[in-house]
Amino acid sequence: MHNGPVVQNELSSILLRFRKPRFVFTTDIEKMYRQILINPRDEHLQIIIWRESPEENLCYYKLKTVTYGTRAAPYLATKCLHTLAREHTIKFPLGSATLSKHFYGNDGLSGSDSLMEAIATKDQLIKILATAGFKPRKWCANNAQLLQGLAPEDQEVDLDVSKYLNELQCRTKCKNQSPDDKEGMLVIIQEDDAPPLQWPLGRIIKCYSGNDGRIRVVDIKTKNGIWKRPIHRLAPLLSEEWSTPMIQPDRCDEETPKKIAKLNMQQPK
């Protein structure tokens, strides 16, 4: 059995495109392989030989759907999605583009800078998949409106990044800390003209206290230079007891979030 050619985009490309839009959603096609019938001429290549006991005669079962674990399964499933997208390009252009360019296997990651366009993309995607008996589930989004109309059992989790960052700000805003407690801390810098997933990273290198002794403004070293920002526009990524500089501030790049996640996993309980 041959593998078949690679017809889907690289996972790295799909993930990078997923980072760009302001409004995003993810989904998963339920039991995708089991929804795809293979050509009857090829059924003899997928045979299970079975019997309950040595005394019984052997039974031969033909598998009529694409079977996970076979060499051609990924190609056959992905090719079906691409064919489905091509057939609905005119009627459902947004959903068709998502199905052909933003799916890796049965996992879809898509979005748009326009909330209305993101909702339309989701609705079109559902309609396209329904024509072939596919059911998208495990819906996940960073805006509640993208999940409206979906059954609760088909939803996975709400990726409200803004809420998480706001909670980090509220948790630390009222703490009366000395400058030494803040310097060296790795932070996310809130920017009004950019979505949360594109807010820059930096490390605090100097703090400025007000007359009451509270820190009001800080200098932050980023990959684009040193910025001065008010403390309420920052969200710390590491707790105070784990804020020892371990990532160089001038090397805040695409790999930094992965390094941060690794540090948090190593943090003492």
N, C-alpha and C positions, 0 to 999 in steps of 0.2 A: 504494500500500500504506500503510495506517495504522500508526502506532506502537503503538497499544493503550494502555490506561490503566496507570498506575504501581500495581503491586499489592504490591511489596516494601517493607520498612521502609527508612528513610534509613540510609545507611552510618554516619553519625555516631552514630545511636541504637544500631546493632548494636555498634559499637566501644565505646561507653560501657558498655553492658550486659556486654560481654565483660570489662571491667576489674574487675567487682564480685566474681565468684565466686573462691573459693580454689583450686579445681581446674578447669582449663580444657583444652580441646582444639580443634584446628582440622582441617578436612578439605576435600577438593576432589572434586567429582564428575567422574570421567573421561569426557571427550568427551561432555558432557551433551547438546549440541545434536544430535549424531549418533544419540542414543538415542531421539529423539522423532520419530515419524512425523507428517506433516501430513495433512490431509484430502485424499483423492485428487482431489477437485474443484479443489483449489488447486495441484496439481502443475504445471499449465501456466504458473503464474506464476514458476516456478523452472526455467528451461530454459537449458541450456548448448549452444551451437552450436559444433561442432568438426569439423575434418578435419586429417589429417596433412600434406597437401600441396595446392596449388591444383588439382591434377589430379583429386583425389578428390571424391566427392559429399559434401555437408554432412550431418552426423549431428546429431540432436537428442536430448539427454539430459535427462530429467526428474529433478530432485532430490526424493527422497521424504521427506527429513528436514528438520528446522529447520536453516536455513543461516546460519552466522555472517556478519554484515555486512548482512543484510536488516533493514529498519526494524522489523519485527514480531518478530524473533527473541528479544530479551530478554523481551518480554511473554509470548510463547508458552511459553518455557522456564520462566519463573517461575510462570506460571499452572499449568503441569503439576505443579510441586512443591507448590503450595498445594492443588491438587485431591487429590494423593496424600496430603498431610498430613491433609486433612479426612476422607478415606475411612478412615484408620487412627487417628482420634482416640480411640476407645473402647479398642481393643486395645493401642495403643502411645501412651499420652498424652504421655510425656516426649519420645519421638522425634518425635511429631507437632508438638509445640510448638516444638522446635528447627528443624524443617524449614520451618515457616511464619513464624517470627519471627527466627531467627538465621542466615538464609542471605542472602547478597548475590550474586545470580547463581548460580554453581556453587560458591561458597566458603562454608563453614559455620564459625561461631565460637560455641562454647557452653561450658557448664560448670555447676558447682554448688559450694556450700560443703560438701556431703557427697560424699566420694569414691565411696561406693556408688551414690549417685544419679547422679553423673557417668558412672560405668561403665554403669549401666542405660540412661542416655540414649544413650550411644554404641552399645550393643548394639541398642536399639530402632531407632535411626536406620539402622543397617546393614540390619536386617530390612525396614524400610519401603522403602528404596531398592531392595532386591533384588527386591521384588515387581514393579517396573517395569523391571528390567534395568539399573538404575543401579549403578555400582561406585564407592564412595568410596575415595579414595587420598590420598597425601601427608599421612598422619596425623601430627599434632604435638601434644604434651601436656607439661604441666609436672610430671607424675607418671608414673613408669614403669608403674604398674598400669593406667593408662588405655590403654597400648599393648600389653598382654598379649593374645595370641591373634591379633594382626595380623601378616601376612606382612612380613618385612623390606623387601621391595621396595615395599610400600604405605606405608612410614613415611618421613617427611621428615627430621625432626630432633627432638631432645629439648630442649624449652625449660625447662631446669632453672635458673630464675632464682636459687634459693637457693644452688646450687653456685657460680654466678658471683659472687654477693655474698660468699660465704664465702671464695672465692679472693682477692677484693680485700682482705678483712680480713686474711687470712694473709699476703698479700704486703707489707702495710704495718705490721702489728702490731709486728714486731720491729725496725723501723728506729728508730735513735736520732736523732730530729730535734729541732731547736731550736723554740721556740714560733713564731718568725717563719716557719718552714717550713710550719706548719699553719694559721696564721691566714689567712682569706680562701678556704680550700678549700671547694668545694661537695661535700656528702656526702649519702648516704642514711642515715636513722636507723632502726636495726632495732627493731621493736616486736613483742613476743611475742603480743599480742592481735590482730594484723592480718596478712593474707597479704603476701608480699614485694612484690607489685605495688601495694600500698596504703601502703607505708612512706613516711613524709613526707620531704621534702627540706629542706635548710637550708644555711647557710654558717657556718663556724667564725669567731667574732669574738674569742675569748680562750682561751688555753691555761693549764693549771695543771700544773706539773711536780712530781714526787715528790722525795724526798731524793736519789735516784740520778740526777736530772736528766732522767729520762724523762717524757714527757707522759702523764698518767693521766686527766685530766678536762678537758673543754672546754665553753665556752659556745657555743651554736648559735643563730643568728637564723633563725627560721622565720616563715611567714605567720601563725602563731598566737602569736608572742611569742618570748622568749629562753628556751631550755631548757639545762639543765646535764646532760651525759651522759658516761659513761665512754668512753674512746677505742675500746675493743674492741667497742662497740656501733655503730660507724660504718663505712661503706664509701665511700671517696672515688670521685667520679665523674670527676674530671679528674686527670691526672698532675701532679706537683709543678712541672715546668717549664712547665705550661700552666694554672696555677692562679690567674692574674691575674683578679680579679673582673670578669666581663663580664655577669653576670646579677644583677640586684638581688635580695638575699635576701628582701625583703618582697614580691617579685612571683613567688614560686615558685607556679606555677599549673599548669593542665592542659597549657599549651604548653611548660613548662620542659623535659620530656624531648626534645622536638623540637629545641629550641635547643641542648641538650647534644650531641645527635647531630651537629648541624651543626658545632659547635665541634670535636668529635673528628675530623670529616672534614677540617677545616682545619688540624689539628695538624701541625706539621713532622715529617717522617720522620727 
